[in-house]
């Protein structure tokens, strides 16, 4: 990633020089006036001995605060921005995550579902200004979070994901439920809507794929279909917590890649397959665009300005205030 660049307008440089000059002139005039008043009504040298030699340095510190405040005000007017390479999203999303028993297979570390959760937490950290919802599915679909800007809430929901009953993989139900909360959300019509579907199996419960795709045709929702699997046959032992459910270990290839490609093609989306720990990162990044991203620093500089003004005010009402 390139080093971030800082850009700004220089049309207010003359204003900054004028204001800084004015601040300095007023400061030295006020110091001269204050000294004359002290000499008129008292002994300046004696007063300085009582107050100590720090009277002058503290006044310079207050001057520095005011100079910095002027600089920050001019920078705010100058539209300071940081430009750096980064990911942007031109779409709002719903994550549809398979939580059936097979996702607990430990052929990835710690499990397939665990790998997906880690990748999702990393992915949502790259997305700003985008609403993201969460749907899980096994033998039926569950809406966990409607599209939201609250990434902390979303991360908590992702971390809490685990296998769910009933048995089965209702991919059609997941598509319908995800489309429903996208269409029902208060989302700008200028943005695209995308479902990121993650599964390691095939649709064997609930609505069939054809009906699910027909139901979202008019919504123009794209689907990024991500298959969790391996290109080589791997037979894994069933985790102890699933043996009581009579779950069986999956043997790859068991992923319905034809179905996933169809889903991606009919919705003008994309199709990715996860066949190792590295490919999952690329799969989720497919939903984003990597390019130069511009960020305004106005909010940060307003916060700095507020701190400077509060510090100046604090010195004015404390013992460090220069005696007139």
Rosetta blueprint (number, residue, H / E / L):
1 X L
2 X L
3 X L
4 X L
5 X E
6 X E
7 X E
8 X L
9 X L
10 X L
11 X L
12 X L
13 X H
14 X H
15 X H
16 X H
17 X H
18 X H
19 X H
20 X H
21 X H
22 X H
23 X H
24 X H
25 X H
26 X H
27 X H
28 X H
29 X H
30 X H
31 X H
32 X H
33 X H
34 X H
35 X H
36 X H
37 X H
38 X H
39 X H
40 X H
41 X H
42 X L
43 X L
44 X H
45 X H
46 X H
47 X H
48 X H
49 X H
50 X H
51 X H
52 X L
53 X L
54 X H
55 X H
56 X H
57 X H
58 X H
59 X H
60 X H
61 X H
62 X H
63 X H
64 X H
65 X H
66 X H
67 X H
68 X H
69 X H
70 X H
71 X H
72 X H
73 X H
74 X H
75 X H
76 X H
77 X H
78 X L
79 X L
80 X L
81 X E
82 X E
83 X E
84 X E
85 X E
86 X E
87 X E
88 X E
89 X L
90 X L
91 X E
92 X E
93 X E
94 X E
95 X E
96 X E
97 X E
98 X E
99 X L
100 X L
101 X H
102 X H
103 X H
104 X H
105 X L
106 X L
107 X L
108 X L
109 X L
110 X L
111 X L
112 X H
113 X H
114 X H
115 X H
116 X H
117 X H
118 X H
119 X H
120 X H
121 X H
122 X H
123 X H
124 X H
125 X L
126 X L
127 X L
128 X L
129 X L
130 X L
131 X L
132 X E
133 X E
134 X E
135 X E
136 X E
137 X E
138 X L
139 X L
140 X L
141 X E
142 X E
143 X E
144 X E
145 X E
146 X E
147 X E
148 X E
149 X L
150 X L
151 X H
152 X H
153 X H
154 X H
155 X H
156 X H
157 X H
158 X H
159 X H
160 X L
161 X L
162 X L
163 X L
164 X L
165 X L
166 X L
167 X L
168 X L
169 X L
170 X L
171 X H
172 X H
173 X H
174 X H
175 X H
176 X H
177 X H
178 X H
179 X H
180 X H
181 X H
182 X H
183 X H
184 X H
185 X L
186 X L
187 X L
188 X L
189 X L
190 X L
191 X L
192 X E
193 X E
194 X E
195 X E
196 X E
197 X E
198 X E
199 X E
200 X L
201 X L
202 X L
203 X L
204 X L
205 X L
206 X L
207 X L
208 X L
209 X H
210 X H
211 X H
212 X H
213 X H
214 X H
215 X H
216 X H
217 X H
218 X H
219 X H
220 X L
221 X L
222 X E
223 X E
224 X E
225 X E
226 X E
227 X E
228 X E
229 X L
230 X L
231 X L
232 X L
233 X L
234 X L
235 X E
236 X L
237 X L
238 X L
239 X L
240 X H
241 X H
242 X H
243 X H
244 X L
245 X L
246 X L
247 X L
248 X L
249 X L
250 X L
251 X E
252 X L
253 X L
254 X L
255 X L
256 X L
257 X H
258 X H
259 X H
260 X H
261 X H
262 X H
263 X H
264 X H
265 X H
266 X H
267 X L
268 X L
269 X L
270 X E
271 X E
272 X E
273 X E
274 X E
275 X L
276 X L
277 X L
278 X L
279 X H
280 X H
281 X H
282 X H
283 X H
284 X H
285 X H
286 X L
287 X L
288 X L
289 X E
290 X E
291 X E
292 X E
293 X E
294 X E
295 X E
296 X E
297 X L
298 X H
299 X H
300 X H
301 X H
302 X H
303 X H
304 X H
305 X H
306 X H
307 X H
308 X H
309 X H
310 X H
311 X H
312 X H
313 X H
314 X H
315 X H
316 X H
317 X L
318 X L
319 X L
320 X L
321 X L
322 X L
323 X L
324 X L
